[in-house]
Amino acid sequence: MCLGIPSKIISIEDSRAKIDVYGAQRDISLMLLEDQVKIGDYVIVHAGFAIQKLQEDVAKETLGYFDQYLQALAVEEGMIEQPVKKTKTRVKKKN
């Protein structure tokens, strides 16, 4: 079984792209991907190839589940005492 983590495209050149996953970056191929992608899109990568484009809301929801899992694992392993709560920051628009 393979675990696919949503990866954000940060640059594209021809049929290659650079992705970012939790701050780790790597180059991948877009050759197997049927959908057109642009910078900011999310993809699932397997063996160095993007194999599926994801909707942004689905990618972010999935990454949220990974965050919860990783924090639970860190607590279980004694790396942290309790999960870190994320807060949403609202920016007020200037009139």
DSSP file (Angstrom, degrees, kcal/mol; ACC not computed):
  #  RESIDUE AA STRUCTURE BP1 BP2  ACC     N-H-->O    O-->H-N    N-H-->O    O-->H-N    TCO  KAPPA ALPHA  PHI   PSI    X-CA   Y-CA   Z-CA
    1    1 A M              0   0    0      0, 0.0     2,-0.4     0, 0.0     0, 0.0   0.000 360.0 360.0 360.0 142.3    0.0    0.0    0.0
    2    2 A C        -     0   0    0      2,-0.0     2,-0.7    44,-0.0    44,-0.0  -0.910 360.0-142.2-114.6 139.3    1.2    3.5   -0.8
    3    3 A L        -     0   0    0     -2,-0.4     2,-0.6     2,-0.0     0, 0.0  -0.896  15.5-156.1-103.4 115.5    0.4    6.6    1.2
    4    4 A G        -     0   0    0     -2,-0.7    42,-0.1    40,-0.1    40,-0.1  -0.819   5.6-165.5 -97.4 120.7   -0.2    9.7   -1.0
    5    5 A I        -     0   0    0     -2,-0.6    40,-0.4    40,-0.3    38,-0.1  -0.894  31.3-108.5-103.4 128.1    0.4   13.0    0.6
    6    6 A P        -     0   0    0      0, 0.0     2,-0.4     0, 0.0    38,-0.2  -0.315  37.9-160.9 -56.0 131.4   -0.9   16.1   -1.2
    7    7 A S  E     -A   43   0A   0     36,-2.7    36,-2.5    14,-0.1     2,-0.4  -0.960  10.4-134.5-121.6 133.0    2.0   18.0   -2.6
    8    8 A K  E     -AB  42  20A   0     12,-2.1    12,-2.1    -2,-0.4     2,-0.4  -0.733  17.7-128.8 -91.9 129.8    1.8   21.7   -3.7
    9    9 A I  E     + B   0  19A   0     32,-3.1    31,-2.7    -2,-0.4    10,-0.2  -0.631  30.3 172.0 -76.7 125.4    3.4   22.7   -7.0
   10   10 A I  E     +     0   0A   0      8,-3.3     2,-0.3    -2,-0.4     9,-0.2   0.587  65.1   9.1-111.8 -15.5    5.8   25.6   -6.5
   11   11 A S  E     - B   0  18A   0      7,-1.3     7,-2.4    27,-0.1     2,-0.4  -0.974  59.0-158.5-159.4 154.5    7.3   25.8   -9.9
   12   12 A I  E     + B   0  17A   0     -2,-0.3     2,-0.3     5,-0.2     5,-0.2  -0.999  10.6 173.7-136.8 135.8    6.9   24.3  -13.4
   13   13 A E  E >   - B   0  16A   0      3,-2.7     3,-2.0    -2,-0.4     2,-0.2  -0.886  66.0 -53.7-143.5 111.7    9.3   24.0  -16.3
   14   14 A D  T 3  S-     0   0    0     -2,-0.3    -1,-0.0     1,-0.3     0, 0.0  -0.416 122.4 -17.4  57.9-122.3    8.2   22.0  -19.3
   15   15 A S  T 3  S+     0   0    0     -2,-0.2    15,-3.2    -3,-0.1    16,-0.5   0.130 124.6  84.5-100.6  20.5    7.1   18.5  -18.1
   16   16 A R  E <   -BC  13  29A   0     -3,-2.0    -3,-2.7    13,-0.2     2,-0.3  -0.870  53.7-175.8-119.3 153.7    8.8   18.9  -14.7
   17   17 A A  E     -BC  12  28A   0     11,-2.2    11,-3.0    -2,-0.3     2,-0.5  -0.976  22.6-132.1-143.2 157.6    7.7   20.5  -11.5
   18   18 A K  E     -BC  11  27A   0     -7,-2.4    -8,-3.3    -2,-0.3    -7,-1.3  -0.953  29.2-165.5-109.0 132.7    9.0   21.3   -8.1
   19   19 A I  E     -BC   9  26A   0      7,-2.7     7,-1.5    -2,-0.5     2,-0.4  -0.781  11.5-146.3-116.4 160.9    6.7   20.4   -5.2
   20   20 A D  E     +BC   8  25A   0    -12,-2.1   -12,-2.1    -2,-0.3     2,-0.4  -0.996  15.5 175.4-128.2 128.8    6.6   21.3   -1.5
   21   21 A V  E >  S- C   0  24A   0      3,-2.7     3,-2.2    -2,-0.4   -14,-0.1  -0.940  79.1 -28.7-132.9 110.2    5.4   18.9    1.2
   22   22 A Y  T 3  S-     0   0    0     -2,-0.4     3,-0.1     1,-0.3   -15,-0.0   0.843 126.3 -48.9  52.0  37.2    5.8   20.2    4.8
   23   23 A G  T 3  S+     0   0    0      1,-0.3     2,-0.4     0, 0.0    -1,-0.3   0.228 113.6 117.6  90.0 -14.6    8.8   22.3    3.7
   24   24 A A  E <   -C   21   0A   0     -3,-2.2    -3,-2.7     2,-0.0     2,-0.4  -0.740  48.5-161.2 -86.3 132.1   10.6   19.4    1.9
   25   25 A Q  E     +C   20   0A   0     -2,-0.4     2,-0.3    -5,-0.2    -5,-0.2  -0.884  15.9 163.4-116.9 146.2   11.0   20.2   -1.8
   26   26 A R  E     -C   19   0A   0     -7,-1.5    -7,-2.7    -2,-0.4     2,-0.3  -0.989  35.8-109.5-154.5 158.8   11.7   17.8   -4.7
   27   27 A D  E     +C   18   0A   0     -2,-0.3     2,-0.3    -9,-0.2    -9,-0.2  -0.716  38.5 177.8 -90.7 140.1   11.5   17.7   -8.4
   28   28 A I  E     -C   17   0A   0    -11,-3.0   -11,-2.2    -2,-0.3     2,-0.4  -0.877  27.8-110.4-135.5 167.4    8.9   15.5  -10.1
   29   29 A S  E     -Cd  16  49A   0     19,-2.7    21,-2.8    -2,-0.3   -13,-0.2  -0.800  11.4-166.1 -99.3 143.4    7.6   14.6  -13.5
   30   30 A L    >   +     0   0    0    -15,-3.2     3,-1.4    -2,-0.4   -14,-0.1   0.292  61.5 108.0-102.7   5.8    4.3   15.7  -14.9
   31   31 A M  T 3  S+     0   0    0    -16,-0.5    -1,-0.1     1,-0.3   -15,-0.1   0.781  79.3  44.7 -58.4 -32.9    4.4   13.2  -17.8
   32   32 A L  T 3  S+     0   0    0     18,-0.3     2,-0.5    -3,-0.2    -1,-0.3   0.518  88.9 105.0 -91.3  -5.1    1.8   10.8  -16.4
   33   33 A L    <   -     0   0    0     -3,-1.4    18,-0.1     1,-0.2    19,-0.1  -0.644  49.3-168.0 -84.3 125.7   -0.7   13.5  -15.4
   34   34 A E        +     0   0    0     -2,-0.5    -1,-0.2    17,-0.2     2,-0.1   0.847  67.7  74.5 -77.5 -35.6   -3.7   13.9  -17.7
   35   35 A D  S    S-     0   0    0      1,-0.1     2,-0.3    18,-0.0    -2,-0.0  -0.465  86.3-114.9 -80.5 149.1   -4.9   17.2  -16.1
   36   36 A Q        -     0   0    0     -2,-0.1     2,-0.3    17,-0.0    -1,-0.1  -0.624  37.3-164.3 -75.8 140.8   -3.2   20.6  -16.7
   37   37 A V        -     0   0    0     -2,-0.3     2,-0.3    -4,-0.1     6,-0.0  -0.883  10.0-167.0-126.8 160.1   -1.7   22.0  -13.6
   38   38 A K    >   -     0   0    0     -2,-0.3     3,-2.3   -29,-0.0   -29,-0.2  -0.889  44.4 -67.9-136.8 168.3   -0.4   25.4  -12.5
   39   39 A I  T 3  S+     0   0    0     -2,-0.3   -29,-0.2     1,-0.3     3,-0.1  -0.364 122.3  31.8 -58.3 132.9    1.7   26.8   -9.7
   40   40 A G  T 3  S+     0   0    0    -31,-2.7    -1,-0.3     1,-0.4   -30,-0.1   0.159  90.8 122.5 101.1 -16.9   -0.3   26.5   -6.4
   41   41 A D    <   -     0   0    0     -3,-2.3   -32,-3.1   -33,-0.1    -1,-0.4  -0.362  57.7-128.7 -73.5 158.9   -2.1   23.3   -7.5
   42   42 A Y  E     +AE   8  54A   0     12,-0.8    12,-2.9   -34,-0.2     2,-0.3  -0.886  27.8 177.9-110.5 141.8   -1.9   20.1   -5.4
   43   43 A V  E     -AE   7  53A   0    -36,-2.5   -36,-2.7    -2,-0.4     2,-0.5  -0.930  29.9-122.3-136.1 160.3   -1.0   16.7   -6.8
   44   44 A I  E     - E   0  52A   0      8,-2.5     7,-3.0    -2,-0.3     8,-1.1  -0.906  32.6-155.5 -99.7 134.3   -0.5   13.2   -5.5
   45   45 A V  E     + E   0  50A   0     -2,-0.5     2,-0.4   -40,-0.4   -40,-0.3  -0.914  15.7 179.1-117.0 137.3    3.0   11.9   -6.3
   46   46 A H  E >  S- E   0  49A   0      3,-2.7     3,-1.8    -2,-0.4   -42,-0.0  -0.984  73.1 -14.8-136.4 126.3    4.2    8.2   -6.7
   47   47 A A  T 3  S-     0   0    0     -2,-0.4     3,-0.1     1,-0.3    -1,-0.1   0.825 129.8 -49.9  54.1  37.0    7.7    7.2   -7.6
   48   48 A G  T 3  S+     0   0    0      1,-0.2   -19,-2.7   -20,-0.1     2,-0.4   0.504 118.1 105.8  85.3   4.2    8.6   10.7   -8.7
   49   49 A F  E <  S-dE  29  46A   0     -3,-1.8    -3,-2.7   -21,-0.2     2,-0.4  -0.958  71.1-126.2-119.8 134.4    5.6   11.2  -11.0
   50   50 A A  E     + E   0  45A   0    -21,-2.8   -18,-0.3    -2,-0.4    -5,-0.3  -0.662  33.1 173.1 -70.6 126.7    2.5   13.3  -10.4
   51   51 A I  E     +     0   0A   0     -7,-3.0     2,-0.3    -2,-0.4   -17,-0.2   0.560  58.1  22.0-115.3 -13.0   -0.4   10.8  -10.8
   52   52 A Q  E     - E   0  44A   0     -8,-1.1    -8,-2.5   -19,-0.1     2,-0.4  -0.961  62.6-137.5-157.6 136.8   -3.5   12.8   -9.8
   53   53 A K  E     - E   0  43A   0     -2,-0.3     2,-0.3   -10,-0.2   -10,-0.3  -0.774  26.6-153.4 -90.3 139.7   -4.5   16.5   -9.4
   54   54 A L  E     - E   0  42A   0    -12,-2.9   -12,-0.8    -2,-0.4     2,-0.2  -0.861  19.3-111.5-114.0 148.1   -6.4   17.3   -6.3
   55   55 A Q     >  -     0   0    0     -2,-0.3     4,-2.5     1,-0.1     3,-0.2  -0.524  34.4-118.8 -68.5 145.2   -8.9   20.1   -5.6
   56   56 A E  H  > S+     0   0    0      1,-0.2     4,-2.6     2,-0.2     5,-0.2   0.880 112.2  51.4 -57.9 -42.0   -7.4   22.6   -3.1
   57   57 A D  H  > S+     0   0    0      1,-0.2     4,-2.0     2,-0.2    -1,-0.2   0.884 111.5  47.5 -65.4 -37.2  -10.1   22.0   -0.5
   58   58 A V  H  > S+     0   0    0     -3,-0.2     4,-2.5     2,-0.2    -2,-0.2   0.915 112.6  49.7 -67.6 -43.4   -9.6   18.2   -0.6
   59   59 A A  H  X S+     0   0    0     -4,-2.5     4,-2.6     1,-0.2    -2,-0.2   0.926 112.7  46.3 -61.5 -46.0   -5.8   18.6   -0.4
   60   60 A K  H  X S+     0   0    0     -4,-2.6     4,-1.8     2,-0.2    -1,-0.2   0.877 112.2  50.5 -67.5 -37.3   -6.0   20.9    2.6
   61   61 A E  H  X S+     0   0    0     -4,-2.0     4,-1.7    -5,-0.2    -1,-0.2   0.929 111.9  48.0 -63.9 -44.4   -8.5   18.7    4.4
   62   62 A T  H  X S+     0   0    0     -4,-2.5     4,-2.0     1,-0.2    -2,-0.2   0.911 110.1  51.3 -63.1 -43.4   -6.2   15.7    3.8
   63   63 A L  H  X S+     0   0    0     -4,-2.6     4,-2.5     1,-0.2    -1,-0.2   0.850 105.6  57.3 -62.8 -33.4   -3.2   17.6    5.1
   64   64 A G  H  X S+     0   0    0     -4,-1.8     4,-2.1     2,-0.2    -1,-0.2   0.894 105.9  49.2 -62.4 -40.3   -5.2   18.5    8.2
   65   65 A Y  H  X S+     0   0    0     -4,-1.7     4,-2.4     2,-0.2    -2,-0.2   0.896 110.1  50.9 -65.4 -40.0   -5.7   14.8    8.9
   66   66 A F  H  X S+     0   0    0     -4,-2.0     4,-3.0     2,-0.2     5,-0.2   0.913 108.0  53.0 -62.7 -41.8   -2.0   14.2    8.4
   67   67 A D  H  X S+     0   0    0     -4,-2.5     4,-2.3     1,-0.2    -2,-0.2   0.929 110.1  47.8 -57.5 -46.4   -1.3   17.0   10.9
   68   68 A Q  H  X S+     0   0    0     -4,-2.1     4,-2.4     2,-0.2    -2,-0.2   0.920 113.6  47.4 -61.5 -44.5   -3.6   15.4   13.4
   69   69 A Y  H  X S+     0   0    0     -4,-2.4     4,-2.5     2,-0.2    -2,-0.2   0.937 112.1  48.7 -62.7 -47.7   -2.0   12.0   12.9
   70   70 A L  H  X S+     0   0    0     -4,-3.0     4,-2.1     1,-0.2    -1,-0.2   0.873 112.5  48.5 -63.4 -37.6    1.6   13.3   13.2
   71   71 A Q  H  X S+     0   0    0     -4,-2.3     4,-2.2    -5,-0.2    -1,-0.2   0.911 111.1  49.8 -68.8 -40.9    0.8   15.3   16.3
   72   72 A A  H  X S+     0   0    0     -4,-2.4     4,-2.5     1,-0.2    -2,-0.2   0.905 112.0  49.0 -62.4 -40.6   -0.8   12.2   17.9
   73   73 A L  H  X S+     0   0    0     -4,-2.5     4,-2.3     2,-0.2     6,-0.2   0.896 109.3  52.0 -65.0 -40.7    2.2   10.1   17.0
   74   74 A A  H  <>S+     0   0    0     -4,-2.1     5,-2.6     2,-0.2     6,-1.1   0.883 111.1  47.5 -64.1 -38.7    4.5   12.8   18.5
   75   75 A V  H ><5S+     0   0    0     -4,-2.2     3,-1.4     4,-0.2    -2,-0.2   0.940 112.1  49.9 -65.3 -47.1    2.6   12.7   21.8
   76   76 A E  H 3<5S+     0   0    0     -4,-2.5    -2,-0.2     1,-0.3    -1,-0.2   0.862 112.1  47.6 -59.9 -37.6    2.6    8.9   21.8
   77   77 A E  T 3<5S-     0   0    0     -4,-2.3    -1,-0.3    -5,-0.2    -2,-0.2   0.444 115.7-115.1 -85.3  -0.1    6.4    8.9   21.2
   78   78 A G  T < 5S+     0   0    0     -3,-1.4    -3,-0.2    -4,-0.3    -2,-0.1   0.664  80.9 124.4  77.1  16.8    7.0   11.5   23.9
   79   79 A M  S   <S+     0   0    0     -5,-2.6     2,-0.3    -6,-0.2    -4,-0.2   0.812  81.5  13.5 -78.9 -30.7    8.2   14.1   21.5
   80   80 A I        -     0   0    0     -6,-1.1    -2,-0.3    -9,-0.1    -1,-0.2  -0.955  69.3-134.0-138.5 158.7    5.6   16.6   22.6
   81   81 A E  S    S-     0   0    0     -2,-0.3    -1,-0.1     1,-0.3    -3,-0.0   0.858  85.1  -1.0 -82.9 -36.6    3.3   16.7   25.7
   82   82 A Q  S    S-     0   0    0     -8,-0.0    -1,-0.3     0, 0.0   -10,-0.0  -0.990  86.6 -83.6-151.3 155.0    0.1   17.7   23.9
   83   83 A P        -     0   0    0      0, 0.0     2,-0.5     0, 0.0   -15,-0.1  -0.253  45.1-115.7 -59.8 146.0   -1.0   18.5   20.4
   84   84 A V        -     0   0    0      1,-0.0     2,-0.4    -4,-0.0   -13,-0.1  -0.715  26.8-134.3 -83.1 128.2   -0.5   22.1   19.2
   85   85 A K        -     0   0    0     -2,-0.5     2,-0.3     1,-0.0    -1,-0.0  -0.714  14.8-139.0 -86.5 130.8   -3.8   23.8   18.5
   86   86 A K        -     0   0    0     -2,-0.4     2,-0.4     2,-0.0    -1,-0.0  -0.679  16.1-160.1 -86.5 141.5   -4.0   25.8   15.3
   87   87 A T        -     0   0    0     -2,-0.3     2,-0.5     2,-0.0     0, 0.0  -0.938  15.9-126.7-120.1 146.3   -5.6   29.1   15.3
   88   88 A K        -     0   0    0     -2,-0.4     2,-0.5     2,-0.0    -2,-0.0  -0.793  21.3-146.8 -91.7 128.9   -7.0   31.0   12.3
   89   89 A T        -     0   0    0     -2,-0.5     2,-0.5     2,-0.0    -2,-0.0  -0.829   8.3-155.3 -97.0 128.6   -5.7   34.5   12.0
   90   90 A R        -     0   0    0     -2,-0.5     2,-0.5     2,-0.0    -2,-0.0  -0.887   3.4-151.5-105.0 132.8   -8.0   37.1   10.6
   91   91 A V        -     0   0    0     -2,-0.5     2,-0.3     0, 0.0    -2,-0.0  -0.896  13.7-135.4-104.3 126.0   -6.6   40.1    8.9
   92   92 A K        -     0   0    0     -2,-0.5     2,-0.3     1,-0.1    -2,-0.0  -0.626  19.7-126.7 -80.9 135.9   -8.8   43.2    9.0
   93   93 A K        -     0   0    0     -2,-0.3     2,-0.4     1,-0.0    -1,-0.1  -0.611  19.5-124.2 -80.7 139.3   -9.0   45.1    5.7
   94   94 A K              0   0    0     -2,-0.3    -1,-0.0     1,-0.1     0, 0.0  -0.683 360.0 360.0 -82.1 135.6   -8.1   48.8    5.8
   95   95 A N              0   0    0     -2,-0.4    -1,-0.1     0, 0.0    -2,-0.0   0.456 360.0 360.0 -84.3 360.0  -10.9   51.0    4.5
